[in-house]
Amino acid sequence: MVNRTQDEATLTQWAGIVWKHKWLVMAFMALLMAAAVLYTKRQPRIYEASTQLVIDLNAPRYLPRHGAEVVSLGSGSSWNTKEFFETQYRIIKSRMVAAKVVKALGLEQDLDFLGVTKLEDPDARAKRLKNADPISILVNRISVDPVSESRVALIRVRDENPSRAAKIADTIAEAYAAQNVDRKVSAAIDAVEWLRKQAGDLKSELIQAENDLLVFKRQNNILGATLADKQNFVSLDLQDARRQSRDAKRQSVQLKAQLDQVRKLTSLQAQSSVSEVLSNGLVQRLKEQLIELKNSRVELLKRYLEKHPDVLVVDSKIRRVEKNLQREVRGIRQSIERRYQASLVSDGKLRAEVVELEEQAKSLQAHELEYRRRQAAIESKKTLHIQMLGRLKEAQLQAEARANNVRVLDAALVPKTPIRPRLLLNLAVALVLSVFGGIGLAFLVDRLDNTVKSQEQLEAFGLTFLGIVPSVRSVRGKGGMPKALENPDRCVIDHPNSTLAECVRIIRTNLLFMTPEQELRSMLITSAGPREGKTCTCVNIGATMAMSGSKTLLVDSDLRRPRLHKIFGFTNERGLTNLIMDADTKIGDVAIKSEVDRLDILCSGPLPPNPSEILHTQGFKRTLAYLLREYDRVIFDSPPVGAVTDAQILGQQLDGAVLVVRAGETSRDMLKKAKELLDTVNVRLLGALLNNLDVRRKGYGQYSYQYYSQQTEETTVKQS
């Protein structure tokens, strides 16, 4: 509840500040609105034309579906679509496109476009024409706005000439589309030249690689198409040579065995045990003849003797056959020996051939890596050359094609009405700015106001806030106050039931309750500067003290410009100075009773030439003690603190001092200086009060007035 009350009070204070400076705010608003109208009327009329452009992600493809473009005009994917379109918008607003438009429309010669025609001074026109940059002027008039959820962009051009604005917008679209295709064709032509050069270089490299491979094959006796063919031939020859070597070796072993057998046996034994002999036909026939002859001899011996001629003939034949057998067996033995020797020679040759073929195979294996590297290089260059020729053909086709991913959807129409200046918008903006600016100006003026206007400002100096005293003008005709007052300084005396009197009673109550353990009998009423209402305050506080039952004496201690006697209509012939200078003078001789019960007035009396010194004398101390014996409350009205030292001197000798601060008049510097002066001499400051507060102003009076009105009611209830 307390926070809510504080918030409401803050808002009320803010509203009060604005209300306080309402005429300043209204003047600022009127000035700003008039300036807005004048500015709007003086501004040239600006027309806006727009051309709708469709920007597709990809241009139409004339190549096969999977054929890659040499130069792509689109993004080809969706993840970078935003970047693609932002790039296109930048290109549309670029100086490159603007330069094409300026050249196409001759804007560099258009004096109206360059803003030269508005100038009347020939020198100024010449200077403007010399320094004019038509490209920059055009760029500043172009804006590109994408249409949401589409691939449509609006090219907007603003110009003072509606026809020229439409023409520029269409030309920008055409220039952008043309440069898009030109960029593609130019890049494709560059690609054709580069690909043609690369294809020629690759062809030369391929021919050189093939020639190097041919030389390599000749040097290494590779007559086949490939090294693998040569390796297959050598492998087959090696296998055949190894087989023949094994057969020759096996044959040699067999012949050696036969030869050893033949050598160990006699001719007769060889005839019946050696396979070569047994397989010989001649030998077999001779053996058959021998058997037949032997059989014939046996038959002959049965009839004849051994010396019989027939037997001798048979024996001669037998010997001849046996001799032939032996000769034949020797021939077979010699044949075996020859065959054996031939097999040894053949085996040696076959072994040498195997070794030679093995070396040749090893040599081929050693050249296989180099051969494969050369062959792979040729195949790679062939593949790359074929691909390069394919890309060359595609690039040539693209260089001839003019497919574009940009097209004009709607050409610009000549605008009929200007978009600027917009009077209503400018007035609305001016109104908003004037309201906030006026409020800000009010707060600034209030901030620059160095006077004290509120309780918070008083308490910021470490002073106890005692209360407020409304200005008489603000309470006339309200709260028990008549509209016409004879003597405003006597409000509490003349109108004790008024709101102003109630506020003074609150101050009185606060003073009495500040020192409950020590009775407040003497006090000083002073101010930081003159004309702040200290004398009037002194009268009002004294009156409330007397009305509460205390015997009170008001002392006019302002020995320079006394005023207390004027308020009550007395003469100033005798007073305080008489008491100080003459110890025999009685208070009854100089004090004057007022119309308020228990309230007496002690005027200043004759003014001394040295007021400050007289307040330091023993006579004043004696007088003060004398007055305190006669009265319950003694209230001194002194000169301002900042003007003279009288208040400091008096304050040291009294129970306390009250600073009167005139709301909206007393500066903070003066108040600070006054407090420092009183603190320097150890004057007990009871507090400060805001005097002459205009409660009609909401800046600071309304909240405080309501607050103290509520406090007055509470205090009245407590007192009752």
VOGU-3710 file (C-alpha; in Angstrom, 3 decimals, decimal comma):
1> mvnrtqdeat> 0,000/0,000/0,000  2,889/2,336/0,851  4,641/1,551/-2,445  1,444/2,205/-4,357  1,032/5,554/-2,604  4,638/6,472/-3,407  4,185/5,516/-7,061  1,039/7,612/-7,272  2,866/10,497/-5,622  5,724/10,202/-8,133
11> ltqwagivwk> 3,312/10,229/-11,052  1,507/13,163/-9,530  4,778/15,032/-9,158  5,673/14,353/-12,768  2,275/15,537/-13,888  2,728/18,600/-11,733  6,033/19,417/-13,402  4,399/19,218/-16,810  1,444/21,274/-15,642  3,753/23,856/-14,119
21> hkwlvmafma> 5,420/24,379/-17,497  2,289/23,803/-19,565  2,684/26,991/-21,551  6,250/26,100/-22,416  5,119/22,626/-23,531  2,261/24,052/-25,588  4,527/26,669/-27,181  7,058/23,974/-28,077  4,330/21,779/-29,561  2,916/24,641/-31,602
31> llmaaavlyt> 6,368/25,628/-32,834  7,223/22,061/-33,831  3,873/21,520/-35,578  4,287/24,789/-37,486  7,817/23,766/-38,434  6,497/20,393/-39,657  3,879/22,069/-41,843  6,413/24,547/-43,228  8,945/21,788/-43,849  6,357/19,641/-45,620
41> krqpriyeas> 5,248/22,489/-47,854  8,820/23,287/-48,853  9,732/19,708/-49,738  9,667/18,646/-53,426  7,166/16,003/-54,481  8,727/12,566/-54,819  7,152/9,854/-56,994  7,907/6,155/-56,747  7,729/3,621/-59,589  8,305/-0,115/-59,136
51> tqlvidlnap> 9,119/-2,955/-61,510  8,344/-6,541/-60,506  11,169/-8,937/-61,204  11,214/-12,744/-60,890  14,568/-14,229/-59,894  14,601/-18,032/-60,274  17,154/-20,190/-58,553  18,250/-21,746/-61,881  18,155/-20,704/-65,499  16,495/-23,027/-68,107
61> rylprhgaev> 18,828/-25,892/-69,077  19,568/-26,524/-72,754  22,092/-29,237/-71,927  21,197/-32,794/-70,764  19,618/-33,108/-67,355  22,837/-34,235/-65,677  25,087/-31,953/-67,663  26,845/-29,482/-65,375  26,748/-25,790/-66,219  30,094/-24,128/-66,801
71> vslgsgsswn> 28,711/-20,972/-65,155  25,599/-21,331/-62,961  23,262/-18,357/-62,640  21,436/-19,847/-59,655  22,238/-21,390/-56,332  21,135/-24,897/-57,221  20,226/-25,669/-53,600  17,980/-24,338/-50,868  20,390/-24,093/-47,944  22,043/-20,962/-49,356
81> tkeffetqyr> 18,924/-19,444/-50,945  18,919/-16,433/-48,619  22,533/-15,599/-49,427  21,824/-15,981/-53,150  18,887/-13,560/-53,159  20,687/-11,054/-50,929  23,556/-11,114/-53,409  21,186/-10,444/-56,301  19,630/-7,493/-54,441  23,100/-6,068/-53,902
91> iiksrmvaak> 23,892/-6,456/-57,585  20,693/-4,624/-58,549  21,714/-1,677/-56,336  25,358/-1,813/-57,439  27,178/0,998/-59,185  27,835/-1,347/-62,108  24,127/-1,667/-62,940  23,559/2,014/-62,158  26,334/2,982/-64,583  24,638/0,980/-67,361
101> vvkalgleqd> 21,332/2,739/-66,656  22,935/6,195/-66,576  24,581/5,499/-69,914  21,437/4,014/-71,472  19,176/6,925/-70,455  21,772/9,682/-70,719  21,179/10,759/-67,127  24,621/12,350/-66,923  23,257/15,027/-69,288  19,865/15,377/-67,558
111> ldflgvtkle> 20,168/18,637/-65,600  16,864/18,079/-63,829  17,986/14,657/-62,644  21,271/16,107/-61,419  19,393/18,818/-59,495  21,047/21,675/-61,389  17,866/23,328/-62,631  16,865/24,302/-59,077  19,903/26,548/-58,746  19,650/30,083/-60,082
121> dpdarakrlk> 23,253/31,138/-59,526  25,291/30,254/-62,655  28,419/29,629/-60,592  26,531/27,315/-58,264  25,026/25,481/-61,232  28,436/25,046/-62,825  29,922/23,798/-59,576  27,043/21,386/-59,006  27,338/20,093/-62,577  31,074/19,619/-62,173
131> nadpisilvn> 30,838/17,735/-58,880  27,651/15,798/-59,679  27,964/11,998/-59,627  24,932/10,635/-61,507  25,750/7,053/-60,535  25,712/7,838/-56,811  22,553/9,905/-57,213  20,826/6,988/-58,930  22,047/4,425/-56,407  20,586/6,494/-53,573
141> risvdpvses> 17,198/6,514/-55,291  17,030/2,740/-55,798  15,587/0,290/-53,296  14,943/-3,438/-53,675  12,156/-5,015/-51,633  11,593/-8,794/-51,792  8,006/-10,022/-51,752  7,532/-12,362/-48,810  7,207/-16,086/-49,510  8,069/-15,664/-53,199
151> rvalirvrde> 10,918/-15,142/-55,635  9,551/-11,786/-56,739  11,467/-8,602/-56,009  10,274/-5,031/-56,395  12,740/-2,560/-57,852  11,615/0,830/-56,526  12,896/4,115/-57,912  12,069/7,503/-56,413  12,287/10,628/-58,512  10,661/14,026/-58,818
161> npsraakiad> 9,597/13,158/-62,373  7,057/10,279/-62,408  7,734/9,284/-66,031  11,466/9,255/-65,436  11,008/7,140/-62,304  9,103/4,475/-64,274  11,620/4,539/-67,122  14,564/4,176/-64,714  12,910/1,257/-62,898  12,350/-0,649/-66,170
171> tiaeayaaqn> 15,864/0,126/-67,392  17,373/-1,124/-64,139  15,524/-4,431/-64,539  16,715/-4,734/-68,146  20,298/-3,815/-67,246  20,355/-6,317/-64,390  18,971/-9,117/-66,562  21,392/-8,260/-69,391  24,440/-8,210/-67,131  23,338/-11,517/-65,683
181> vdrkvsaaid> 23,409/-13,163/-69,125  26,517/-11,247/-70,176  28,314/-12,515/-67,108  27,343/-16,074/-67,968  28,324/-15,760/-71,658  31,576/-13,986/-70,842  32,497/-16,622/-68,316  31,525/-19,367/-70,769  33,738/-17,841/-73,487  36,617/-17,650/-71,053
191> avewlrkqag> 35,940/-21,261/-70,135  35,965/-22,273/-73,840  39,365/-20,673/-74,367  40,774/-22,251/-71,259  39,313/-25,680/-72,034  40,579/-25,552/-75,628  44,084/-24,748/-74,413  43,948/-27,461/-71,787  42,648/-30,012/-74,316  45,502/-29,179/-76,709
201> dlkseliqae> 48,060/-29,481/-73,937  46,603/-32,808/-72,842  46,677/-34,142/-76,420  50,353/-33,222/-76,752  51,112/-34,825/-73,421  49,198/-37,964/-74,474  51,138/-38,303/-77,747  54,423/-37,792/-75,931  53,467/-40,408/-73,334  52,543/-42,935/-76,048
211> ndllvfkrqn> 55,841/-42,332/-77,853  57,771/-42,766/-74,621  55,966/-46,062/-74,003  56,815/-47,280/-77,516  60,484/-46,469/-76,993  60,362/-48,225/-73,638  58,886/-51,365/-75,283  61,528/-51,365/-77,969  64,325/-50,928/-75,492  63,042/-53,833/-73,411
221> nilgatladk> 62,159/-56,075/-76,406  58,414/-55,973/-75,680  57,081/-56,936/-79,123  53,520/-57,682/-78,021  50,754/-55,233/-77,551  51,343/-55,200/-73,850  53,876/-56,273/-71,291  51,468/-58,939/-70,103  51,594/-60,634/-73,530  55,375/-60,719/-73,422
231> qnfvsldlqd> 55,283/-62,082/-69,897  52,837/-64,817/-71,001  55,104/-65,822/-73,900  58,181/-65,969/-71,675  56,248/-67,897/-69,045  55,142/-70,501/-71,613  58,691/-70,851/-73,011  60,050/-71,200/-69,505  57,543/-73,903/-68,638  58,331/-75,789/-71,870
241> arrqsrdakr> 62,112/-75,482/-71,312  61,777/-76,723/-67,770  59,686/-79,655/-68,933  62,214/-80,535/-71,669  65,065/-80,199/-69,173  63,312/-82,541/-66,804  62,688/-85,047/-69,655  66,298/-84,797/-70,821  67,566/-85,320/-67,320  65,276/-88,287/-66,831
251> qsvqlkaqld> 66,455/-89,754/-70,143  70,084/-89,205/-69,207  69,531/-91,029/-65,950  67,925/-93,945/-67,769  70,651/-94,068/-70,395  73,298/-93,895/-67,716  71,697/-96,802/-65,944  71,504/-98,834/-69,153  75,062/-97,943/-70,024  76,320/-98,986/-66,618
261> qvrkltslqa> 74,414/-102,240/-66,964  75,751/-102,950/-70,424  79,287/-102,233/-69,285  79,061/-104,674/-66,415  77,683/-107,616/-68,521  79,329/-109,711/-71,173  77,985/-109,860/-74,661  76,246/-113,126/-73,928  74,729/-111,749/-70,696  73,729/-108,564/-72,439
271> qssvsevlsn> 71,830/-110,550/-75,034  69,446/-111,902/-72,439  69,199/-109,060/-69,892  69,649/-105,711/-71,604  66,387/-104,221/-72,810  67,987/-102,456/-75,729  69,437/-105,754/-76,889  66,257/-107,619/-76,271  64,256/-105,059/-78,200  66,660/-105,115/-81,176
281> glvqrlkeql> 65,164/-107,138/-84,125  68,435/-108,045/-85,683  69,737/-109,410/-82,473  66,603/-111,451/-82,025  66,867/-112,847/-85,511  70,512/-113,661/-85,002  69,648/-115,356/-81,733  66,935/-117,338/-83,499  69,474/-118,362/-86,198  71,918/-119,304/-83,514
291> ielknsrvel> 69,353/-121,443/-81,785  68,359/-123,083/-85,032  72,023/-123,794/-85,891  72,675/-125,223/-82,461  69,628/-127,397/-82,766  70,793/-128,530/-86,178  74,283/-129,411/-84,760  72,673/-131,452/-82,027  70,738/-133,421/-84,619  73,836/-133,812/-86,696
301> lkrylekhpd> 75,860/-135,033/-83,765  73,353/-137,711/-83,253  74,227/-139,035/-86,668  77,718/-137,786/-87,212  80,802/-137,002/-85,349  82,111/-133,611/-84,585  84,537/-133,618/-87,435  81,925/-134,365/-89,885  81,816/-131,716/-92,554  78,218/-131,063/-92,016
311> vlvvdskirr> 78,900/-130,541/-88,361  81,855/-128,346/-89,184  79,724/-126,285/-91,545  77,167/-125,827/-88,842  79,898/-124,902/-86,375  81,246/-122,392/-88,838  77,811/-120,868/-89,160  77,367/-120,850/-85,398  80,636/-118,997/-84,978  79,690/-116,518/-87,620
321> veknlqrevr> 76,294/-115,865/-86,032  77,841/-115,509/-82,576  80,351/-113,079/-84,017  77,549/-111,061/-85,559  75,715/-111,086/-82,217  78,742/-109,816/-80,384  79,284/-107,123/-82,989  75,646/-106,125/-82,771  75,742/-105,995/-78,967  78,814/-103,792/-79,125
331> girqsierry> 77,006/-101,528/-81,575  74,062/-101,301/-79,190  76,447/-100,474/-76,325  78,066/-97,757/-78,399  74,638/-96,446/-79,392  73,667/-96,225/-75,750  76,883/-94,375/-75,001  76,277/-91,927/-77,855  72,707/-91,362/-76,754  73,861/-90,833/-73,215
341> qaslvsdgkl> 76,401/-88,254/-74,258  73,799/-86,552/-76,465  71,365/-86,435/-73,557  73,982/-84,828/-71,371  74,622/-82,169/-73,996  70,879/-81,607/-74,462  70,360/-81,377/-70,712  73,050/-78,749/-70,448  71,585/-76,710/-73,239  68,103/-76,970/-71,716
351> raevveleeq> 69,445/-75,883/-68,333  71,065/-72,869/-69,940  67,836/-72,057/-71,742  65,891/-72,270/-68,472  68,338/-69,940/-66,776  68,108/-67,527/-69,682  64,320/-67,577/-69,631  64,275/-67,081/-65,856  66,536/-64,046/-66,199  64,295/-62,710/-68,911
361> akslqahele> 61,234/-63,191/-66,691  62,959/-61,402/-63,821  63,878/-58,563/-66,172  60,245/-58,255/-67,259  59,111/-58,153/-63,631  61,614/-55,378/-62,957  60,157/-53,318/-65,841  56,548/-54,105/-64,928  56,149/-51,162/-62,429  57,559/-48,649/-64,891
371> yrrrqaaies> 55,441/-50,072/-67,682  52,287/-49,940/-65,613  53,054/-46,358/-64,516  53,538/-45,294/-68,123  50,422/-47,173/-69,217  48,324/-45,667/-66,358  49,558/-42,189/-67,242  48,447/-42,737/-70,815  45,018/-44,004/-69,732  44,583/-41,082/-67,318
381> kktlhiqmlg> 45,500/-38,551/-69,969  43,150/-40,238/-72,422  40,261/-40,075/-69,909  41,008/-36,474/-68,956  41,333/-35,497/-72,607  37,963/-37,067/-73,429  36,350/-35,263/-70,471  37,999/-32,001/-71,459  36,648/-32,330/-74,988  33,164/-32,994/-73,577
391> rlkeaqlqae> 33,300/-29,920/-71,292  34,658/-27,899/-74,196  31,635/-28,791/-76,263  29,263/-27,969/-73,394  30,999/-24,632/-72,824  30,684/-23,795/-76,510  26,965/-24,536/-76,346  26,560/-22,391/-73,222  28,484/-19,547/-74,833  25,961/-19,588/-77,649
401> arannvrvld> 22,894/-19,991/-75,383  21,336/-16,939/-73,610  19,106/-18,632/-71,057  18,432/-16,365/-68,065  17,048/-16,971/-64,592  15,760/-13,362/-64,405  12,602/-12,099/-66,072  10,391/-9,047/-65,752  6,984/-9,889/-64,328  5,361/-6,441/-64,530
411> aalvpktpir> 6,833/-3,291/-65,997  6,650/-0,078/-63,993  3,597/2,153/-64,265  3,868/5,921/-64,207  2,832/6,936/-60,655  -0,038/9,391/-60,313  0,394/10,544/-56,729  3,598/11,371/-54,837  4,742/9,313/-51,870  6,452/12,280/-50,275
421> prlllnlava> 5,972/14,631/-48,611  3,253/13,059/-46,437  1,652/15,866/-44,520  -0,430/13,727/-42,153  2,494/11,469/-41,314  4,788/14,420/-40,726  2,183/16,070/-38,527  1,699/12,848/-36,578  5,443/12,469/-36,103  5,738/16,134/-35,192
431> lvlsvfggig> 2,907/15,736/-32,699  4,553/12,761/-31,024  7,945/14,426/-31,003  6,467/17,693/-29,745  4,651/15,924/-26,911  7,709/14,011/-25,779  10,008/16,908/-26,553  7,801/19,352/-24,685  7,618/17,022/-21,685  11,366/16,541/-21,855
441> laflvdrldn> 11,868/20,286/-22,109  9,626/20,784/-19,087  11,662/18,283/-17,095  14,877/19,887/-18,343  13,753/23,346/-17,287  12,618/21,934/-13,975  15,956/20,163/-13,628  17,823/23,344/-14,369  15,721/25,129/-11,730  18,156/25,384/-8,812
451> tvksqeqlea> 15,527/26,400/-6,263  14,190/24,222/-3,476  10,638/23,061/-4,113  10,003/19,832/-2,224  10,511/17,923/0,979  12,969/15,543/-0,685  15,181/18,411/-1,768  15,240/19,789/1,756  16,036/16,439/3,301  18,845/15,968/0,756
461> fgltflgivp> 20,762/18,639/2,713  20,347/16,698/5,956  17,623/18,994/7,267  14,584/17,817/9,172  11,441/18,699/7,284  9,046/20,508/9,603  6,187/21,204/7,197  4,832/23,612/4,632  3,163/27,002/4,697  0,920/27,498/1,652
471> svrsvrgkgg> 1,065/30,780/-0,191  -1,823/33,080/0,669  -2,643/33,516/-3,010  -3,076/29,774/-3,500  -5,520/29,342/-0,614  -7,665/32,451/-1,015  -11,307/31,533/-0,908  -10,440/27,985/0,212  -10,123/26,242/3,535  -11,547/29,074/5,653
481> mpkalenpdr> -9,601/31,828/3,923  -11,468/34,813/2,463  -10,680/35,958/-1,034  -9,562/39,416/0,213  -6,949/39,717/2,978  -6,027/42,963/4,729  -2,687/41,739/6,115  -1,389/38,422/4,737  1,301/38,287/7,444  -1,427/37,859/10,106
491> cvidhpnstl> -3,282/34,911/8,513  -3,064/32,645/11,545  -4,120/35,462/13,892  -6,946/36,688/11,726  -8,082/33,248/10,451  -7,123/30,657/13,058  -9,403/27,981/11,534  -8,002/28,201/8,013  -5,987/25,560/6,212  -2,923/27,760/6,393
501> aecvriirtn> -3,255/28,019/10,173  -3,578/24,233/10,337  -0,333/23,844/8,422  1,430/26,145/10,876  0,028/24,105/13,764  1,614/21,012/12,219  4,937/22,834/12,201  4,427/23,853/15,814  3,601/20,244/16,762  6,670/18,917/14,969
511> llfmtpeqel> 8,851/21,450/16,792  7,462/20,584/20,212  7,745/16,850/19,681  11,298/17,000/18,324  12,810/17,305/21,810  10,444/15,542/24,199  13,210/15,105/26,823  14,233/18,786/26,641  11,742/21,596/26,550  12,141/23,952/23,625
521> rsmlitsagp> 11,877/27,431/25,114  13,902/29,673/22,837  14,283/29,412/19,092  15,552/31,392/16,181  13,592/31,936/12,986  15,920/32,754/10,087  16,362/32,176/6,384  19,127/31,825/3,809  18,300/35,118/2,127  15,983/38,102/2,386
531> regktctcvn> 12,272/38,163/1,506  11,735/34,480/2,243  8,979/35,022/4,833  10,846/34,498/8,083  9,115/37,389/9,880  5,664/36,199/8,767  6,591/32,642/9,810  7,793/33,910/13,162  4,435/35,643/13,725  2,409/32,578/12,689
541> igatmamsgs> 4,415/30,101/14,790  4,298/32,461/17,769  0,536/32,806/17,420  0,013/29,012/17,325  2,263/28,637/20,379  0,201/31,186/22,265  -3,072/29,626/21,124  -1,893/26,281/22,478  -1,548/27,776/25,979  2,092/28,810/26,112
551> ktllvdsdlr> 3,020/32,307/27,143  4,951/33,424/24,096  7,138/36,419/23,272  8,041/37,400/19,716  11,378/39,262/19,645  12,370/41,331/16,619  16,142/40,763/16,709  16,650/42,022/13,172  18,498/45,166/14,238  19,101/46,208/10,666
561> rprlhkifgf> 15,677/46,023/8,964  13,111/45,392/11,703  9,614/44,619/10,484  7,728/42,996/13,323  6,241/46,270/14,597  4,781/47,046/11,169  2,829/43,779/11,097  1,112/44,626/14,386  0,890/48,380/13,759  3,184/49,341/16,681
571> tnergltnli> 5,883/51,971/16,934  9,505/50,989/17,229  10,567/53,543/19,819  11,407/51,056/22,562  12,299/47,393/22,450  15,118/44,835/22,601  17,992/47,297/22,479  16,579/49,149/25,537  16,605/45,937/27,561  20,157/45,137/26,467
581> mdadtkigdv> 21,557/48,581/27,175  19,624/49,300/30,416  19,490/46,605/33,054  16,836/48,517/34,992  14,340/48,417/32,132  11,475/45,997/32,776  9,885/43,791/30,191  6,516/45,331/30,973  7,864/48,697/29,897  8,881/47,602/26,405
591> aiksevdrld> 6,797/44,478/25,564  3,445/45,081/23,863  0,482/42,768/24,231  -1,173/41,605/21,037  -4,800/40,731/20,393  -3,898/37,068/20,847  -3,987/35,916/24,445  -0,573/35,021/25,898  1,259/36,541/22,911  3,492/39,581/23,506
601> ilcsgplppn> 5,599/41,490/20,994  9,106/42,887/21,697  10,154/45,252/18,950  13,773/45,873/18,060  13,884/49,335/19,556  16,391/51,970/18,452  18,788/50,498/15,873  22,431/50,384/17,053  25,355/51,126/14,757  26,922/47,745/15,545
611> pseilhtqgf> 24,152/45,069/15,698  26,483/42,055/15,662  28,596/43,356/18,555  25,583/44,154/20,721  24,389/40,561/20,484  27,749/39,445/21,911  27,455/41,567/25,024  26,641/40,463/28,558  23,640/42,730/28,360  22,081/40,464/25,721
621> krtlayllre> 22,799/37,342/27,734  21,226/38,993/30,778  18,244/40,048/28,686  17,809/36,490/27,285  17,850/34,979/30,765  15,383/37,588/31,915  12,998/36,867/29,021  13,124/33,104/29,625  12,090/33,693/33,226  9,084/35,701/32,142
631> ydrvifdspp> 7,841/33,596/29,189  7,355/29,958/28,285  8,461/30,437/24,662  10,725/33,137/23,258  10,934/33,319/19,458  13,557/35,522/17,772  13,171/36,934/14,288  16,707/37,424/12,955  18,336/38,707/9,740  19,135/36,181/6,944
641> vgavtdaqil> 22,086/33,863/7,564  23,786/34,576/4,283  23,709/38,381/4,686  25,157/38,999/8,164  26,449/37,045/11,166  23,586/38,023/13,514  21,777/34,712/13,045  24,934/32,735/13,845  25,522/34,731/17,000  21,929/34,389/18,161
651> gqqldgavlv> 21,699/30,699/17,272  24,614/29,811/19,519  22,742/31,172/22,541  19,276/29,696/21,847  17,817/26,218/22,094  17,579/25,865/18,336  17,049/27,472/14,953  14,475/27,026/12,186  15,335/27,751/8,537  12,573/29,261/6,442
661> vragetsrdm> 12,871/28,256/2,771  10,729/30,024/0,193  9,484/27,378/-2,260  10,689/28,042/-5,783  12,742/31,063/-4,681  15,513/29,900/-2,362  18,359/28,417/-4,335  20,020/25,198/-3,255  23,391/26,898/-3,105  22,068/29,562/-0,722
671> lkkakelldt> 20,437/26,906/1,459  23,620/24,839/1,513  25,685/27,877/2,449  23,247/28,867/5,196  23,335/25,397/6,726  27,138/25,317/6,560  27,347/28,714/8,263  25,087/27,584/11,089  26,849/24,229/11,449  30,218/25,979/11,590
681> vnvrllgall> 29,290/27,738/14,867  27,451/24,636/16,219  23,968/26,106/15,996  21,379/23,437/16,676  19,222/23,249/13,568  15,749/22,070/14,457  14,778/21,782/10,816  13,422/23,673/7,842  10,016/24,482/6,449  8,759/25,280/2,969
691> nnldvrrkgy> 7,145/28,692/2,928  4,879/30,308/0,352  4,138/26,994/-1,403  1,639/27,385/-4,238  -0,615/24,384/-3,703  -2,411/25,053/-6,965  0,633/23,919/-8,908  0,894/20,198/-9,355  4,640/20,292/-9,594  5,255/20,084/-5,879
701> gqysyqyysq> 2,350/21,619/-4,003  -0,519/19,222/-4,630  0,999/16,098/-3,155  2,515/17,896/-0,196  -0,684/19,802/0,479  -2,790/16,646/0,426  -0,244/14,843/2,571  -0,197/17,559/5,192  -3,950/17,961/5,067  -4,246/14,265/5,983
711> qteettvkqs> -1,591/14,734/8,654  -3,531/17,720/9,990  -6,639/15,608/10,393  -4,661/12,891/12,142  -2,994/15,440/14,428  -6,331/17,044/15,257  -7,774/13,658/16,164  -4,765/12,885/18,369  -4,977/16,260/20,107  -8,693/15,864/20,700
//
